[in-house]
Amino acid sequence: MEFGLVGIMLDDLDKRIVEEICTSSQGSYRQIAKRLGIHPTTLIQRIKNLEEQGIVKGYRANVDYMRLGYEFMAIVHIYVEGDLVEVERRITDLKNIVAVFDVTGECDAIAWVACRSREEFSNVVKGMLTIPGVKKTNTYVILSLIKDPFKFIPNFDDNSEGEKQVHRRGK
């Protein structure tokens, strides 16, 4: 059965490839193909197609930022008056910004910050407040990372809880 993502159709092999490279893209095409039980040429073409569709956007190591000394991490809620897109762009350009999220809810954007020192951490958060359009911020210090977001693997199970709930409501 095929699974559609915003007009993109993935068959079972595509889903297995995505799951495999999310788990570990380390190794040669031949090694990955062997783990999947397919020919390396098939894997290469499928990955090329996933890249062209924008599903696979690149490859990188899963780095433990805490071990590299980034012990001061926070989630910062940002409240904006004015040009939200410009504020988000300017925050993205700051050093030590891991991610910026455009969100709904009480705040307008959320930034994930990672710093090596308390002084650097303070400067980043205060630096956000100097950006024109930033009305206020609310900072939540991260005490520990329970689940690394980069270890998320898409769930292609057609019988997911969300679908079961939708089907139950529809009956």
Secondary structure, DSSP 8 states (H G I E B T S, - for coil): --EEETTEEE-HHHHHHHHHHHH---S-HHHHHHHHTS-HHHHHHHHHHHHHTTS---------TTTTT--EEEEEEEEESS-HHHHHHHHHHSTTEEEEEE--SSSSEEEEEEESSHHHHHHHHHHHHTSTTEEEEEEEE----SS-GGG------TT-HHHHHHHHHH-
